[in-house]
Amino acid sequence: MLLKTVFVRLLTTAITLFGVAIVVFVLVRVAPGNPIAMMLPPGATEKDIAALNAVYGFDKSLAEQFIIWLGGVLHGDFGTSITLRQPVAELVLGRLPATLELSSIALLLAVALGGCVAVIGARKRGTGTEVGLDLTSGAVLSVPDFLWGLIFVLVFGVLWPVLSISGRVDPRIDIDFTTNFYIFEGLLRGRLDVVGSTLSHMLMPAMSLALPLAAMIAQLLKQNLKEALTQDYTTLARVRGFSETAVILREALRNAALPTLALVGVQFTFLIGGTVIVERLFAFEGLGNMAIDAVINRDLPLIQGIVLLFAALFTVINLLVDLSYTFLNPRLRHG
Amino acid sequence: MADVSTNSPRLILTDTNFRLWLPLFWIGLIAAAALFAPLIAPQDPLAQDLMMERLPPFFMEGSEPGYWLGTDSLGRDVLSRIIYGARIALFVSLIAATTTGIFGSALGLIAGYYGGWADRVISRLVDIWMAFPPVLFAVLLVAVMGTGLGSVIAAIALIDWTRFARVIRAETMVQARMDYVDSARIGGARRAATLVSEILPNVMPSIIALLMLEMGIAVIVEAILSFVNLSISSDDPTWGSMIAEGRGAIHFAWWVLLFPLIALFMTVLSFSTLGEGLKQHFDPVLK
């Protein structure tokens, strides 16, 4: 039964990814504005245009172009960027680490912040503190990452300029890393200057992405904690002499965490989606920022590659969340 | 059965009091500013005056009377541009949210009521759509369709219909199992007629609550598109383009960023608070 569930889920994922490829291809191909015309100097002959069209495969039928493109994609060939004249796969993989680090740090912040607020809210349930936390998280939740980013730009750009509001790392630092995972590789190599500079540049964009999710976690986890705290096993723990905080942390949290984890998994994709505009806002050199440049420059192969990568990332994360939830939840395991 | 009529107007005044009236007050204020912009705005929002560039707001030294919230790098009055910007913000949010709502709810109703292939196709489409990062999708769509108000509205509807489709599909599935649907069918009503006259009124509260949330989202998406210079022509004052200018001039004239940001922030917060308030108001369990 479990195997069948997994198989069906894998199949739907494959269908979704195929659908995504079609949508991306069609959208980008119907885009107006001739990228070939933009590449050639004025006064180029018809022959030059035809030759360049042939190089990029624009002279074939749409269906043929799609099959050629998809075949390339499956072999890891995403074409060549028109504006940057480099392989798309190389460009995209070069930027991916920055976006992954940003999203991961944001996720950590959201879980830590939301978890703390939930525990405090559950500990102080029925008091004014809980009402205050509820109202705050409600308001925080309704404000999207873009606006948080702008607020941070104002606060830390003008009022209290302690953090840099643009870039990924201090440009004066010399970095000769083999990967673009600055935090990860910096830690491994003991280059704490790089780690520190990257983190201080990342704090505000990560915070902008984290706040709405933190508020969501705070609300859901607190609700689940409060439910758990009315159960017999928590009463038993209290009778055995544990303090209320210990009961929450040692008994209730373990049982309340599962539904929250499912939410975090699903919301993580939204958080990654948010990096597009937040990276733009903080001039952070990640995938999202590159994507917007690609759209503005009508760099079709690059747009295709980035959108496809994002979509694949989302689909795989959703798959993993679903599967892990199936494995973790005994009731679904035999469903 | 979810009976809407049990929600008496009295509850609006007591239960969710400030949650509904405070956002309504702000939205009313913005709507009035949008409607009467030519009468209220102290200056021409497009008039550039290089003698008046980067004037600070009224409470700071060096401000000029008549330019209450200061001027931007081209000497244009910030307050007047916010007032005129309200027109585009509200217009986009109203039209885009309604279009999105009609489109998404229709698909949700069909998927939830007819099931079978209709449901499979629509649900798969929702899955595919949800695999795209919304902002990137919006930017891409506007790049494909060309900039302009129509493109912005179409992009919002083309992206966010899934929000309505998912929620309304689930609610329709619940409603379709209710006795009143069976009795309408036994009474001889066609399936399509049952869907429109029996189920639709019962999912309407959710649609209305979602519409409010969607209006807030539409305001943000328009601002984001203006921010990356992909919304409407750069001459028209929009909150997003003002914010983009303000971000660029952050170290010389922070007020160019602050005041449109406040307008945007309050409007988004109002719409979503209103949406949440309505959702709780309509939902007998949450109430």
Interface residues (C-beta under 8 A of the other chain):
Chain A: T12 I15 T16 L17 G19 V20 V23 L27 V28 V30 A31 P32 G138 A139 S142 V143 P144 F146 L147 L150 I151 V153 L154 G157 V158 I165 T269 I272 G273 G274 T275 V276 I277 R280 L281 G288 A291 I292 V295 I296 R298 I303 I306 V307 F310 A311 F314 T315 N318
Chain B: R124 L125 D127 I128 M130 A131 F132 P133 P134 V135 L136 F137 V139 L140 L141 A143 V144 G146 G216 I217 I220 A223 I224 F227 V228 N229 L230 I243 R247 I250 H251 W254 L257 L258 L261 L264 F265 V268 L269 S272 T273 E276
